Structures are given as C-alpha cells and as structure tokens.
C-alpha cells in the first residue's frame, strides 16, 4: 500500500480500502491487513477518521 501511495496510484486525501477489503484484495487475513494499516498510520502516511475510514495524509517522501 505504501508503494501505491508513493506512486500516486492512491492520492493524498483519498480513502483507502477497509482492512476487510484489503484482506480480500491481497489474499491475507484481516489481522494482517489491519496490521498493515496500523503501520501506515504509525509512519504518518494515513489517518483514521471515525465513521468515515482511513485517508492518505502524505506520500512517503513528503517528510521523511
């Protein structure tokens, strides 16, 4: 997902798929998908908005 954000495939301000959707897309468990989202949040790339979803804040090279 970080690579898709970096490439611009998923643009700043856009909502990313839910953890359950990511699990289906990538063929992984929901727990694994949720951990991936947690890591993106930890890196400051995305932010969760209660009741709305998780949104891209910046690309990996915007401030690292």
CHARMM internal coordinates of N, CA and C (Angstrom, degrees):
IC EDIT
DIST 1 N 1 CA 1.4482
DIST 1 CA 1 C 1.5332
ANGL 1 N 1 CA 1 C 109.92
DIST 1 C 2 N 1.3382
ANGL 1 CA 1 C 2 N 117.92
DIHE 1 N 1 CA 1 C 2 N -39.54
DIST 2 N 2 CA 1.4590
ANGL 1 C 2 N 2 CA 120.10
DIHE 1 CA 1 C 2 N 2 CA 178.48
DIST 2 CA 2 C 1.5274
ANGL 2 N 2 CA 2 C 110.77
DIHE 1 C 2 N 2 CA 2 C -59.86
DIST 2 C 3 N 1.3293
ANGL 2 CA 2 C 3 N 116.13
DIHE 2 N 2 CA 2 C 3 N -37.04
DIST 3 N 3 CA 1.4682
ANGL 2 C 3 N 3 CA 119.65
DIHE 2 CA 2 C 3 N 3 CA 178.93
DIST 3 CA 3 C 1.5287
ANGL 3 N 3 CA 3 C 110.80
DIHE 2 C 3 N 3 CA 3 C -66.07
DIST 3 C 4 N 1.3175
ANGL 3 CA 3 C 4 N 117.10
DIHE 3 N 3 CA 3 C 4 N -37.96
DIST 4 N 4 CA 1.4675
ANGL 3 C 4 N 4 CA 120.54
DIHE 3 CA 3 C 4 N 4 CA 178.50
DIST 4 CA 4 C 1.5290
ANGL 4 N 4 CA 4 C 110.73
DIHE 3 C 4 N 4 CA 4 C -68.17
DIST 4 C 5 N 1.3159
ANGL 4 CA 4 C 5 N 116.52
DIHE 4 N 4 CA 4 C 5 N -35.14
DIST 5 N 5 CA 1.4666
ANGL 4 C 5 N 5 CA 120.38
DIHE 4 CA 4 C 5 N 5 CA 176.59
DIST 5 CA 5 C 1.5295
ANGL 5 N 5 CA 5 C 109.06
DIHE 4 C 5 N 5 CA 5 C -68.74
DIST 5 C 6 N 1.3387
ANGL 5 CA 5 C 6 N 116.99
DIHE 5 N 5 CA 5 C 6 N -45.00
DIST 6 N 6 CA 1.4620
ANGL 5 C 6 N 6 CA 121.44
DIHE 5 CA 5 C 6 N 6 CA -179.09
DIST 6 CA 6 C 1.5256
ANGL 6 N 6 CA 6 C 111.86
DIHE 5 C 6 N 6 CA 6 C -62.12
DIST 6 C 7 N 1.3349
ANGL 6 CA 6 C 7 N 116.52
DIHE 6 N 6 CA 6 C 7 N -37.51
DIST 7 N 7 CA 1.4659
ANGL 6 C 7 N 7 CA 120.09
DIHE 6 CA 6 C 7 N 7 CA -177.10
DIST 7 CA 7 C 1.5285
ANGL 7 N 7 CA 7 C 112.80
DIHE 6 C 7 N 7 CA 7 C -78.52
DIST 7 C 8 N 1.3402
ANGL 7 CA 7 C 8 N 115.98
DIHE 7 N 7 CA 7 C 8 N -12.29
DIST 8 N 8 CA 1.4550
ANGL 7 C 8 N 8 CA 119.44
DIHE 7 CA 7 C 8 N 8 CA -177.62
DIST 8 CA 8 C 1.5054
ANGL 8 N 8 CA 8 C 113.31
DIHE 7 C 8 N 8 CA 8 C 90.85
DIST 8 C 9 N 1.3380
ANGL 8 CA 8 C 9 N 116.60
DIHE 8 N 8 CA 8 C 9 N -1.19
DIST 9 N 9 CA 1.4664
ANGL 8 C 9 N 9 CA 119.90
DIHE 8 CA 8 C 9 N 9 CA 177.83
DIST 9 CA 9 C 1.5344
ANGL 9 N 9 CA 9 C 109.95
DIHE 8 C 9 N 9 CA 9 C -60.59
DIST 9 C 10 N 1.3253
ANGL 9 CA 9 C 10 N 115.83
DIHE 9 N 9 CA 9 C 10 N -38.21
DIST 10 N 10 CA 1.4682
ANGL 9 C 10 N 10 CA 121.18
DIHE 9 CA 9 C 10 N 10 CA 172.44
DIST 10 CA 10 C 1.5282
ANGL 10 N 10 CA 10 C 105.44
DIHE 9 C 10 N 10 CA 10 C -113.87
DIST 10 C 11 N 1.3071
ANGL 10 CA 10 C 11 N 116.74
DIHE 10 N 10 CA 10 C 11 N 111.14
DIST 11 N 11 CA 1.4647
ANGL 10 C 11 N 11 CA 121.88
DIHE 10 CA 10 C 11 N 11 CA -171.64
DIST 11 CA 11 C 1.5212
ANGL 11 N 11 CA 11 C 112.65
DIHE 10 C 11 N 11 CA 11 C -84.80
DIST 11 C 12 N 1.3197
ANGL 11 CA 11 C 12 N 114.57
DIHE 11 N 11 CA 11 C 12 N 156.00
DIST 12 N 12 CA 1.4591
ANGL 11 C 12 N 12 CA 121.72
DIHE 11 CA 11 C 12 N 12 CA 175.20
DIST 12 CA 12 C 1.5217
ANGL 12 N 12 CA 12 C 108.79
DIHE 11 C 12 N 12 CA 12 C -54.71
DIST 12 C 13 N 1.3225
ANGL 12 CA 12 C 13 N 115.42
DIHE 12 N 12 CA 12 C 13 N 134.51
DIST 13 N 13 CA 1.4521
ANGL 12 C 13 N 13 CA 121.37
DIHE 12 CA 12 C 13 N 13 CA -179.60
DIST 13 CA 13 C 1.5162
ANGL 13 N 13 CA 13 C 114.28
DIHE 12 C 13 N 13 CA 13 C 94.51
DIST 13 C 14 N 1.3185
ANGL 13 CA 13 C 14 N 117.28
DIHE 13 N 13 CA 13 C 14 N -14.10
DIST 14 N 14 CA 1.4658
ANGL 13 C 14 N 14 CA 121.04
DIHE 13 CA 13 C 14 N 14 CA -178.53
DIST 14 CA 14 C 1.5232
ANGL 14 N 14 CA 14 C 110.52
DIHE 13 C 14 N 14 CA 14 C -85.01
DIST 14 C 15 N 1.3205
ANGL 14 CA 14 C 15 N 114.95
DIHE 14 N 14 CA 14 C 15 N 151.52
DIST 15 N 15 CA 1.4599
ANGL 14 C 15 N 15 CA 121.29
DIHE 14 CA 14 C 15 N 15 CA 176.53
DIST 15 CA 15 C 1.5183
ANGL 15 N 15 CA 15 C 108.78
DIHE 14 C 15 N 15 CA 15 C -84.19
DIST 15 C 16 N 1.3260
ANGL 15 CA 15 C 16 N 116.26
DIHE 15 N 15 CA 15 C 16 N 137.52
DIST 16 N 16 CA 1.4613
ANGL 15 C 16 N 16 CA 119.85
DIHE 15 CA 15 C 16 N 16 CA 175.53
DIST 16 CA 16 C 1.5347
ANGL 16 N 16 CA 16 C 108.41
DIHE 15 C 16 N 16 CA 16 C -91.38
DIST 16 C 17 N 1.3230
ANGL 16 CA 16 C 17 N 117.31
DIHE 16 N 16 CA 16 C 17 N 160.83
DIST 17 N 17 CA 1.4610
ANGL 16 C 17 N 17 CA 119.89
DIHE 16 CA 16 C 17 N 17 CA 178.04
DIST 17 CA 17 C 1.5368
ANGL 17 N 17 CA 17 C 110.88
DIHE 16 C 17 N 17 CA 17 C -61.02
DIST 17 C 18 N 1.3235
ANGL 17 CA 17 C 18 N 115.30
DIHE 17 N 17 CA 17 C 18 N 155.81
DIST 18 N 18 CA 1.4617
ANGL 17 C 18 N 18 CA 120.56
DIHE 17 CA 17 C 18 N 18 CA 176.98
DIST 18 CA 18 C 1.5206
ANGL 18 N 18 CA 18 C 109.81
DIHE 17 C 18 N 18 CA 18 C -66.80
DIST 18 C 19 N 1.3219
ANGL 18 CA 18 C 19 N 116.24
DIHE 18 N 18 CA 18 C 19 N 165.43
DIST 19 N 19 CA 1.4653
ANGL 18 C 19 N 19 CA 120.32
DIHE 18 CA 18 C 19 N 19 CA 178.68
DIST 19 CA 19 C 1.5239
ANGL 19 N 19 CA 19 C 110.91
DIHE 18 C 19 N 19 CA 19 C -59.46
DIST 19 C 20 N 1.3215
ANGL 19 CA 19 C 20 N 118.16
DIHE 19 N 19 CA 19 C 20 N -38.86
DIST 20 N 20 CA 1.4678
ANGL 19 C 20 N 20 CA 119.48
DIHE 19 CA 19 C 20 N 20 CA 179.12
DIST 20 CA 20 C 1.5283
ANGL 20 N 20 CA 20 C 110.94
DIHE 19 C 20 N 20 CA 20 C -68.02
DIST 20 C 21 N 1.3249
ANGL 20 CA 20 C 21 N 117.24
DIHE 20 N 20 CA 20 C 21 N -36.99
DIST 21 N 21 CA 1.4655
ANGL 20 C 21 N 21 CA 120.15
DIHE 20 CA 20 C 21 N 21 CA 176.40
DIST 21 CA 21 C 1.5266
ANGL 21 N 21 CA 21 C 110.48
DIHE 20 C 21 N 21 CA 21 C -67.12
DIST 21 C 22 N 1.3290
ANGL 21 CA 21 C 22 N 116.75
DIHE 21 N 21 CA 21 C 22 N -41.87
DIST 22 N 22 CA 1.4638
ANGL 21 C 22 N 22 CA 120.42
DIHE 21 CA 21 C 22 N 22 CA 178.26
DIST 22 CA 22 C 1.5285
ANGL 22 N 22 CA 22 C 110.77
DIHE 21 C 22 N 22 CA 22 C -62.01
DIST 22 C 23 N 1.3363
ANGL 22 CA 22 C 23 N 116.52
DIHE 22 N 22 CA 22 C 23 N -39.59
DIST 23 N 23 CA 1.4663
ANGL 22 C 23 N 23 CA 120.45
DIHE 22 CA 22 C 23 N 23 CA 178.33
DIST 23 CA 23 C 1.5262
ANGL 23 N 23 CA 23 C 110.04
DIHE 22 C 23 N 23 CA 23 C -59.49
DIST 23 C 24 N 1.3233
ANGL 23 CA 23 C 24 N 117.07
DIHE 23 N 23 CA 23 C 24 N -43.45
DIST 24 N 24 CA 1.4645
ANGL 23 C 24 N 24 CA 120.86
DIHE 23 CA 23 C 24 N 24 CA 178.58
DIST 24 CA 24 C 1.5266
ANGL 24 N 24 CA 24 C 111.67
DIHE 23 C 24 N 24 CA 24 C -66.97
DIST 24 C 25 N 1.3234
ANGL 24 CA 24 C 25 N 116.54
DIHE 24 N 24 CA 24 C 25 N -44.24
DIST 25 N 25 CA 1.4656
ANGL 24 C 25 N 25 CA 121.19
DIHE 24 CA 24 C 25 N 25 CA -178.14
DIST 25 CA 25 C 1.5301
ANGL 25 N 25 CA 25 C 111.54
DIHE 24 C 25 N 25 CA 25 C -61.26
DIST 25 C 26 N 1.3395
ANGL 25 CA 25 C 26 N 116.39
DIHE 25 N 25 CA 25 C 26 N -45.53
DIST 26 N 26 CA 1.4621
ANGL 25 C 26 N 26 CA 121.02
DIHE 25 CA 25 C 26 N 26 CA -173.83
DIST 26 CA 26 C 1.5267
ANGL 26 N 26 CA 26 C 113.77
DIHE 25 C 26 N 26 CA 26 C -97.97
DIST 26 C 27 N 1.3390
ANGL 26 CA 26 C 27 N 117.62
DIHE 26 N 26 CA 26 C 27 N -1.98
DIST 27 N 27 CA 1.4607
ANGL 26 C 27 N 27 CA 120.13
DIHE 26 CA 26 C 27 N 27 CA 177.73
DIST 27 CA 27 C 1.5168
ANGL 27 N 27 CA 27 C 113.33
DIHE 26 C 27 N 27 CA 27 C 67.24
DIST 27 C 28 N 1.3197
ANGL 27 CA 27 C 28 N 116.55
DIHE 27 N 27 CA 27 C 28 N 38.00
DIST 28 N 28 CA 1.4627
ANGL 27 C 28 N 28 CA 121.90
DIHE 27 CA 27 C 28 N 28 CA 179.14
DIST 28 CA 28 C 1.5275
ANGL 28 N 28 CA 28 C 108.81
DIHE 27 C 28 N 28 CA 28 C -121.81
DIST 28 C 29 N 1.3238
ANGL 28 CA 28 C 29 N 116.06
DIHE 28 N 28 CA 28 C 29 N 172.09
DIST 29 N 29 CA 1.4605
ANGL 28 C 29 N 29 CA 119.49
DIHE 28 CA 28 C 29 N 29 CA 177.72
DIST 29 CA 29 C 1.5286
ANGL 29 N 29 CA 29 C 109.98
DIHE 28 C 29 N 29 CA 29 C -72.25
DIST 29 C 30 N 1.3254
ANGL 29 CA 29 C 30 N 116.04
DIHE 29 N 29 CA 29 C 30 N 158.42
DIST 30 N 30 CA 1.4615
ANGL 29 C 30 N 30 CA 119.90
DIHE 29 CA 29 C 30 N 30 CA 177.11
DIST 30 CA 30 C 1.5254
ANGL 30 N 30 CA 30 C 110.15
DIHE 29 C 30 N 30 CA 30 C -62.73
DIST 30 C 31 N 1.3132
ANGL 30 CA 30 C 31 N 116.55
DIHE 30 N 30 CA 30 C 31 N -33.64
DIST 31 N 31 CA 1.4682
ANGL 30 C 31 N 31 CA 120.45
DIHE 30 CA 30 C 31 N 31 CA 178.49
DIST 31 CA 31 C 1.5360
ANGL 31 N 31 CA 31 C 110.58
DIHE 30 C 31 N 31 CA 31 C -62.89
DIST 31 C 32 N 1.3164
ANGL 31 CA 31 C 32 N 116.53
DIHE 31 N 31 CA 31 C 32 N -43.74
DIST 32 N 32 CA 1.4652
ANGL 31 C 32 N 32 CA 120.79
DIHE 31 CA 31 C 32 N 32 CA 178.27
DIST 32 CA 32 C 1.5230
ANGL 32 N 32 CA 32 C 110.53
DIHE 31 C 32 N 32 CA 32 C -63.92
DIST 32 C 33 N 1.3178
ANGL 32 CA 32 C 33 N 116.82
DIHE 32 N 32 CA 32 C 33 N -43.24
DIST 33 N 33 CA 1.4614
ANGL 32 C 33 N 33 CA 120.78
DIHE 32 CA 32 C 33 N 33 CA 179.21
DIST 33 CA 33 C 1.5255
ANGL 33 N 33 CA 33 C 110.78
DIHE 32 C 33 N 33 CA 33 C -63.95
DIST 33 C 34 N 1.3243
ANGL 33 CA 33 C 34 N 117.24
DIHE 33 N 33 CA 33 C 34 N -42.05
DIST 34 N 34 CA 1.4593
ANGL 33 C 34 N 34 CA 120.91
DIHE 33 CA 33 C 34 N 34 CA 178.34
DIST 34 CA 34 C 1.5218
ANGL 34 N 34 CA 34 C 111.08
DIHE 33 C 34 N 34 CA 34 C -64.07
DIST 34 C 35 N 1.3229
ANGL 34 CA 34 C 35 N 117.44
DIHE 34 N 34 CA 34 C 35 N -36.82
DIST 35 N 35 CA 1.4693
ANGL 34 C 35 N 35 CA 121.40
DIHE 34 CA 34 C 35 N 35 CA 177.51
DIST 35 CA 35 C 1.5252
ANGL 35 N 35 CA 35 C 110.06
DIHE 34 C 35 N 35 CA 35 C -65.68
DIST 35 C 36 N 1.3186
ANGL 35 CA 35 C 36 N 117.51
DIHE 35 N 35 CA 35 C 36 N -38.85
DIST 36 N 36 CA 1.4640
ANGL 35 C 36 N 36 CA 120.90
DIHE 35 CA 35 C 36 N 36 CA 177.87
DIST 36 CA 36 C 1.5271
ANGL 36 N 36 CA 36 C 110.23
DIHE 35 C 36 N 36 CA 36 C -62.80
DIST 36 C 37 N 1.3136
ANGL 36 CA 36 C 37 N 117.14
DIHE 36 N 36 CA 36 C 37 N -42.93
DIST 37 N 37 CA 1.4667
ANGL 36 C 37 N 37 CA 120.90
DIHE 36 CA 36 C 37 N 37 CA 177.90
DIST 37 CA 37 C 1.5241
ANGL 37 N 37 CA 37 C 109.90
DIHE 36 C 37 N 37 CA 37 C -64.13
DIST 37 C 38 N 1.3395
ANGL 37 CA 37 C 38 N 116.76
DIHE 37 N 37 CA 37 C 38 N -40.02
DIST 38 N 38 CA 1.4681
ANGL 37 C 38 N 38 CA 120.63
DIHE 37 CA 37 C 38 N 38 CA 178.10
DIST 38 CA 38 C 1.5279
ANGL 38 N 38 CA 38 C 110.69
DIHE 37 C 38 N 38 CA 38 C -59.23
DIST 38 C 39 N 1.3195
ANGL 38 CA 38 C 39 N 116.37
DIHE 38 N 38 CA 38 C 39 N -42.14
DIST 39 N 39 CA 1.4685
ANGL 38 C 39 N 39 CA 120.89
DIHE 38 CA 38 C 39 N 39 CA 179.67
DIST 39 CA 39 C 1.5303
ANGL 39 N 39 CA 39 C 110.49
DIHE 38 C 39 N 39 CA 39 C -65.22
DIST 39 C 40 N 1.3252
ANGL 39 CA 39 C 40 N 117.20
DIHE 39 N 39 CA 39 C 40 N -41.45
DIST 40 N 40 CA 1.4654
ANGL 39 C 40 N 40 CA 120.19
DIHE 39 CA 39 C 40 N 40 CA 177.27
DIST 40 CA 40 C 1.5305
ANGL 40 N 40 CA 40 C 110.35
DIHE 39 C 40 N 40 CA 40 C -61.39
DIST 40 C 41 N 1.3296
ANGL 40 CA 40 C 41 N 116.71
DIHE 40 N 40 CA 40 C 41 N -39.84
DIST 41 N 41 CA 1.4723
ANGL 40 C 41 N 41 CA 120.71
DIHE 40 CA 40 C 41 N 41 CA 176.87
DIST 41 CA 41 C 1.5185
ANGL 41 N 41 CA 41 C 110.36
DIHE 40 C 41 N 41 CA 41 C -64.53
DIST 41 C 42 N 1.3237
ANGL 41 CA 41 C 42 N 116.55
DIHE 41 N 41 CA 41 C 42 N -44.63
DIST 42 N 42 CA 1.4658
ANGL 41 C 42 N 42 CA 121.64
DIHE 41 CA 41 C 42 N 42 CA -179.91
DIST 42 CA 42 C 1.5304
ANGL 42 N 42 CA 42 C 111.35
DIHE 41 C 42 N 42 CA 42 C -59.51
DIST 42 C 43 N 1.3163
ANGL 42 CA 42 C 43 N 116.47
DIHE 42 N 42 CA 42 C 43 N -36.46
DIST 43 N 43 CA 1.4696
ANGL 42 C 43 N 43 CA 121.95
DIHE 42 CA 42 C 43 N 43 CA 179.26
DIST 43 CA 43 C 1.5303
ANGL 43 N 43 CA 43 C 112.37
DIHE 42 C 43 N 43 CA 43 C -78.99
DIST 43 C 44 N 1.3271
ANGL 43 CA 43 C 44 N 115.91
DIHE 43 N 43 CA 43 C 44 N -6.09
DIST 44 N 44 CA 1.4554
ANGL 43 C 44 N 44 CA 119.91
DIHE 43 CA 43 C 44 N 44 CA 178.87
DIST 44 CA 44 C 1.5140
ANGL 44 N 44 CA 44 C 114.50
DIHE 43 C 44 N 44 CA 44 C 78.80
DIST 44 C 45 N 1.3221
ANGL 44 CA 44 C 45 N 116.77
DIHE 44 N 44 CA 44 C 45 N 16.46
DIST 45 N 45 CA 1.4643
ANGL 44 C 45 N 45 CA 120.13
DIHE 44 CA 44 C 45 N 45 CA -178.73
DIST 45 CA 45 C 1.5180
ANGL 45 N 45 CA 45 C 112.25
DIHE 44 C 45 N 45 CA 45 C -84.20
DIST 45 C 46 N 1.3358
ANGL 45 CA 45 C 46 N 116.33
DIHE 45 N 45 CA 45 C 46 N -29.81
DIST 46 N 46 CA 1.4631
ANGL 45 C 46 N 46 CA 121.13
DIHE 45 CA 45 C 46 N 46 CA -178.89
DIST 46 CA 46 C 1.5231
ANGL 46 N 46 CA 46 C 109.47
DIHE 45 C 46 N 46 CA 46 C -134.02
DIST 46 C 47 N 1.3317
ANGL 46 CA 46 C 47 N 114.36
DIHE 46 N 46 CA 46 C 47 N 162.87
DIST 47 N 47 CA 1.4673
ANGL 46 C 47 N 47 CA 120.65
DIHE 46 CA 46 C 47 N 47 CA 178.31
DIST 47 CA 47 C 1.5217
ANGL 47 N 47 CA 47 C 108.15
DIHE 46 C 47 N 47 CA 47 C -141.94
DIST 47 C 48 N 1.3196
ANGL 47 CA 47 C 48 N 114.80
DIHE 47 N 47 CA 47 C 48 N 135.07
DIST 48 N 48 CA 1.4530
ANGL 47 C 48 N 48 CA 120.17
DIHE 47 CA 47 C 48 N 48 CA 177.07
DIST 48 CA 48 C 1.5164
ANGL 48 N 48 CA 48 C 110.81
DIHE 47 C 48 N 48 CA 48 C -83.54
DIST 48 C 49 N 1.3109
ANGL 48 CA 48 C 49 N 116.46
DIHE 48 N 48 CA 48 C 49 N 138.37
DIST 49 N 49 CA 1.4574
ANGL 48 C 49 N 49 CA 123.17
DIHE 48 CA 48 C 49 N 49 CA 176.22
DIST 49 CA 49 C 1.5283
ANGL 49 N 49 CA 49 C 105.94
DIHE 48 C 49 N 49 CA 49 C -119.37
DIST 49 C 50 N 1.3338
ANGL 49 CA 49 C 50 N 117.21
DIHE 49 N 49 CA 49 C 50 N 110.73
DIST 50 N 50 CA 1.4653
ANGL 49 C 50 N 50 CA 119.81
DIHE 49 CA 49 C 50 N 50 CA -176.43
DIST 50 CA 50 C 1.5329
ANGL 50 N 50 CA 50 C 112.41
DIHE 49 C 50 N 50 CA 50 C -51.33
DIST 50 C 51 N 1.3236
ANGL 50 CA 50 C 51 N 114.44
DIHE 50 N 50 CA 50 C 51 N 129.93
DIST 51 N 51 CA 1.4526
ANGL 50 C 51 N 51 CA 120.85
DIHE 50 CA 50 C 51 N 51 CA 178.77
DIST 51 CA 51 C 1.5142
ANGL 51 N 51 CA 51 C 115.24
DIHE 50 C 51 N 51 CA 51 C 79.58
DIST 51 C 52 N 1.3322
ANGL 51 CA 51 C 52 N 117.59
DIHE 51 N 51 CA 51 C 52 N -4.29
DIST 52 N 52 CA 1.4722
ANGL 51 C 52 N 52 CA 120.35
DIHE 51 CA 51 C 52 N 52 CA -177.60
DIST 52 CA 52 C 1.5175
ANGL 52 N 52 CA 52 C 113.23
DIHE 51 C 52 N 52 CA 52 C -121.20
DIST 52 C 53 N 1.3298
ANGL 52 CA 52 C 53 N 118.01
DIHE 52 N 52 CA 52 C 53 N -35.47
DIST 53 N 53 CA 1.4564
ANGL 52 C 53 N 53 CA 120.94
DIHE 52 CA 52 C 53 N 53 CA -179.12
DIST 53 CA 53 C 1.5139
ANGL 53 N 53 CA 53 C 112.08
DIHE 52 C 53 N 53 CA 53 C 131.34
DIST 53 C 54 N 1.3181
ANGL 53 CA 53 C 54 N 114.62
DIHE 53 N 53 CA 53 C 54 N -164.55
DIST 54 N 54 CA 1.4620
ANGL 53 C 54 N 54 CA 122.18
DIHE 53 CA 53 C 54 N 54 CA -179.21
DIST 54 CA 54 C 1.5237
ANGL 54 N 54 CA 54 C 107.23
DIHE 53 C 54 N 54 CA 54 C -115.25
DIST 54 C 55 N 1.3326
ANGL 54 CA 54 C 55 N 115.52
DIHE 54 N 54 CA 54 C 55 N 129.41
DIST 55 N 55 CA 1.4580
ANGL 54 C 55 N 55 CA 121.48
DIHE 54 CA 54 C 55 N 55 CA -173.38
DIST 55 CA 55 C 1.5234
ANGL 55 N 55 CA 55 C 111.71
DIHE 54 C 55 N 55 CA 55 C -120.81
DIST 55 C 56 N 1.3283
ANGL 55 CA 55 C 56 N 115.59
DIHE 55 N 55 CA 55 C 56 N 146.80
DIST 56 N 56 CA 1.4629
ANGL 55 C 56 N 56 CA 122.25
DIHE 55 CA 55 C 56 N 56 CA 178.47
DIST 56 CA 56 C 1.5267
ANGL 56 N 56 CA 56 C 108.52
DIHE 55 C 56 N 56 CA 56 C -73.46
DIST 56 C 57 N 1.3373
ANGL 56 CA 56 C 57 N 115.72
DIHE 56 N 56 CA 56 C 57 N 127.44
DIST 57 N 57 CA 1.4637
ANGL 56 C 57 N 57 CA 122.01
DIHE 56 CA 56 C 57 N 57 CA 178.14
DIST 57 CA 57 C 1.5204
ANGL 57 N 57 CA 57 C 112.90
DIHE 56 C 57 N 57 CA 57 C -94.80
DIST 57 C 58 N 1.3275
ANGL 57 CA 57 C 58 N 115.08
DIHE 57 N 57 CA 57 C 58 N -38.61
DIST 58 N 58 CA 1.4672
ANGL 57 C 58 N 58 CA 119.34
DIHE 57 CA 57 C 58 N 58 CA -175.47
DIST 58 CA 58 C 1.5242
ANGL 58 N 58 CA 58 C 109.33
DIHE 57 C 58 N 58 CA 58 C -162.26
DIST 58 C 59 N 1.3191
ANGL 58 CA 58 C 59 N 116.05
DIHE 58 N 58 CA 58 C 59 N 167.26
DIST 59 N 59 CA 1.4616
ANGL 58 C 59 N 59 CA 120.28
DIHE 58 CA 58 C 59 N 59 CA 174.82
DIST 59 CA 59 C 1.5280
ANGL 59 N 59 CA 59 C 107.99
DIHE 58 C 59 N 59 CA 59 C -88.05
DIST 59 C 60 N 1.3286
ANGL 59 CA 59 C 60 N 118.09
DIHE 59 N 59 CA 59 C 60 N 159.51
DIST 60 N 60 CA 1.4583
ANGL 59 C 60 N 60 CA 120.53
DIHE 59 CA 59 C 60 N 60 CA -177.54
DIST 60 CA 60 C 1.5264
ANGL 60 N 60 CA 60 C 114.25
DIHE 59 C 60 N 60 CA 60 C -56.17
DIST 60 C 61 N 1.3225
ANGL 60 CA 60 C 61 N 118.01
DIHE 60 N 60 CA 60 C 61 N -29.72
DIST 61 N 61 CA 1.4636
ANGL 60 C 61 N 61 CA 119.95
DIHE 60 CA 60 C 61 N 61 CA -176.77
DIST 61 CA 61 C 1.5373
ANGL 61 N 61 CA 61 C 112.98
DIHE 60 C 61 N 61 CA 61 C -94.04
DIST 61 C 62 N 1.3310
ANGL 61 CA 61 C 62 N 118.14
DIHE 61 N 61 CA 61 C 62 N 5.50
DIST 62 N 62 CA 1.4736
ANGL 61 C 62 N 62 CA 121.39
DIHE 61 CA 61 C 62 N 62 CA -179.10
DIST 62 CA 62 C 1.5267
ANGL 62 N 62 CA 62 C 114.03
DIHE 61 C 62 N 62 CA 62 C -71.26
DIST 62 C 63 N 1.3070
ANGL 62 CA 62 C 63 N 118.25
DIHE 62 N 62 CA 62 C 63 N -15.25
DIST 63 N 63 CA 1.4461
ANGL 62 C 63 N 63 CA 117.16
DIHE 62 CA 62 C 63 N 63 CA -177.76
DIST 63 CA 63 C 1.5025
ANGL 63 N 63 CA 63 C 113.19
DIHE 62 C 63 N 63 CA 63 C -167.41
DIST 63 C 64 N 1.2970
ANGL 63 CA 63 C 64 N 116.04
DIHE 63 N 63 CA 63 C 64 N 18.89
DIST 64 N 64 CA 1.4564
ANGL 63 C 64 N 64 CA 118.94
DIHE 63 CA 63 C 64 N 64 CA 178.90
DIST 64 CA 64 C 1.4965
ANGL 64 N 64 CA 64 C 110.31
DIHE 63 C 64 N 64 CA 64 C -101.85
END
COOR INIT
IC SEED 1 N 1 CA 1 C
IC BUILD
